[in-house]
Amino acid sequence: IVDHLARLDATKLTLVAPDAGGAERARAYAKRLGGELAVIDKRRTDDGTAEVMNVIGDVQGRTCIIQDDIVDTAGTITKAATALKNNGAERVLACAVHGVLSGPAIERIEKSPIDKMIVTNTIPQTRASEACSKIQVLSVARLLGQAIKSIHEETSVSSLFVSTNRRSTCPFGPVTCHADPLPSFSGLTVHFAYSAGLGVSISTSRCRGTNFEKTNSGVGPSAF
């Protein structure tokens, strides 16, 4: 998805988190794409009868890309798009790793100010979604193939998703990963996987003493 977005002809780019919980993912995209960051603050009115979508960040006259890990009925993402347009966004796109697109999702996307909804083929699309001109599906086949090949050859997989810096940031806690295989300790090989919204990162490292440091309590689920 990041590679696809990087080819967009947009000089004023803002990555938007549809809620506060997605700010870290949107920030990762913004860093990779050299864009600004905005967050949708969703609140209910005092009587609880309606939602108010407040935009935090500069979106005036900018191309805004709403980033989420999964889109189901598309209620939140289409409301976020409307809020961005109301706050002066020139163009609104949306992307999500997993496109469930159930129930009224297709109808909501078609009626929304979203110019393009980008998802991957981790979930097969229905005929209705394939017929929607606003929905674009990207294949993850090449990426998964490269990851499998790297694991088999015991080479770096993290380089497929992040920079070559040996210290990568995991949303579930700090993990120090050594890109180069180290001599095994008692034949122990450690595998870990995490989803940063950019795709699936699977890495293999051999352990020796403190050469592999995992300070979080556990690694979260992969993106599929």
N, C-alpha and C positions, 0 to 999 in steps of 0.2 A: 504493500500500500504506500509506504513512504517513497519508494522508487517511482511509483506512478504519480504521486502528488508532486514530486520534485520536477516533473516534466511539464507542470502547469505553467502557463504564461501569466504569472501573477506577481507583480512587484510589491504590492501591499498585502501581505498575507497574515492572517490571524487564525491560530488554532483555538478552538473553543471546546471547553468541557461542558457537557450538558447538565452537570451537577457538580457539587463540590468534591464528591468521591472520585470523579474522573480527572481531577486537575493534574495528577502526576503523569497519567498517560498523555494528556494533551501537552504537557510541558515537554515530555520526551519527543513528541512529534515536532513541536515548535523549535526545539534545539536542533534537531536533524535538518529541518527545512529552513532555518533562519527566519522564522516568523515570530510574531508577538503572541501573547497568551491572553485569553479571555475566559471567564467562567460564568455560567448561568446560575443565578441564585434563585432557586424555586421555593417560594413561600406561599402559605395559605392565608387568606384573609382572616380577620379576627373571628368572624362567624363560621369559618371553615367551609364556606360554600364555593369558593373559587380559588384558583391558583394564580399567583402573580409571578411573572418571570422577569427578574431583574438582571441586567447585563453588567458584569464587572469587567472593565477593560475597554480599550479603544477599538471600536468596530466601524466608526464613521468612514464611509467611502472605501472600505477595505474588502478584500475577498476573504470570507470567513469559511473555515472548514470545521464542522462539528465532528469530533472524534469520540467514538465509543467502542467498547469491546464487543457488544452484541446489540442488535436491534430486533425487537420482537414485534409488538403491535405498532411501533413507530409513534406512539403518542408523545413521549417526552421529546424526541428528536425533532418532530415537526413543530411542536410548540416553541422549542428553542429557536428554530429557523424563523418563525414568525416574529419572535422577540428581537432577533438580530436585524431583520428587515425594518422593523419599527424603530430601531435605534440607528438606522442609516447605513447598514451594510450594503455594499454595492452588489455583491454576489454571494450566494450561500451554497456550499456543498456539504455533504456529509459522508462519513466513512465508518465502517464497523468491520471487525474481523469476521464475525459470524452473523449472517443474515437469516434469521428465523422467518421474519416477515409473515407472521400469522394474522388471522382475523382481518381487521380493517387496514392493515399496514399499507398495502398497495394503493388503496383509495386515498389514504391520508397523504402518502408521498406525492401522488399525482396532483392533489389539490394544494399542496404546500408550496412555499416559495423556494424549496430546495431545487437547485438546477440539476444536480447529479447526486445519486446515492450509490456509493462504492462499497461493495462487499466482496468477500472471497468465496470460493467454492468449497469451503469446509462443510457446508450444508447444501445439499442439492436444491435447486430452485424450482418452483412450480411454473407451469405454463403462464400463469398470470404475471408473475414477476419477470419472466423472460420477455413477455410482450410489453412490459412497461419501459418506455424510452428513457426514463430517468434513472433506471437501475443499471449499473455496470458491474459485472462479475469478473474478478481477477482470479487466476489460477495460482494455487500454492504448490503445484506439482514440482516445479523446478527447485523451489526452496526446500521442500521435504527431501527430494532426491539428493541435494547437496549435503543436507544434514546427515542423512543415512551414510553417504559416502565418507564424510569426515569422521563419523563415529567408527566406521569400519576400519579406516586408516589411522585412527587415533590422532587426528589433527584437530586444529581449533574449529569449533562450531560457532562459538560466540562471535567470531569475526564476520559471520554472515548477517548478524543483527546489530552489532555495535562496532565501535572503533577498535583499533588494535591495542588499545590500552589494556593492560593485563587486569586491571581492577575494574570490574563491571558492577553496575548498580542493579540490585534485585529489589523489586517492589515489596518483597516479603522480608527484607532484612539484608544487611551487608554480607556479601559473599566474596571472598578472594579466590579467583580462579586462575590457575596457571595454564597458559595456552600450550606450553610445551609439556609433553608427557614426562613424568618423573619416575625414577625407579620405584617399583612397587614395594610396599611394606606389608609383609606377610600375605602377599598376593591380593591385597585389598584394592579394589577399583571403585571409585565413587562416581555416581551419576547424579546429576541434578537437572531439573527443568523448571523453567518459570515462564510466565506470560507477562510481557510488559506492554501489551496492546500492540506491539509491533509485529507480533508473530510468536512462534514458539522457539525458545532457546534451549537447546539440549547440549550439555557439555560433559565431557568425560575427562577426569584427571586421575592420575595415580597419586597415592598419598604416601608421604614420608614425614614422620614427625609432625611439625606444625606447618608444613608446606601447603596444606589445604586447610583453610580456616573457615568454619561456618559458624557465625555468631548468632544467627537467628534460630528460633526454636524449631522451625520446620520449613520446608519449601512448599510453596503453594501449588495448585494444580496447573497442568499445562493448558494450552489454549484449545485443545481438542481432546 
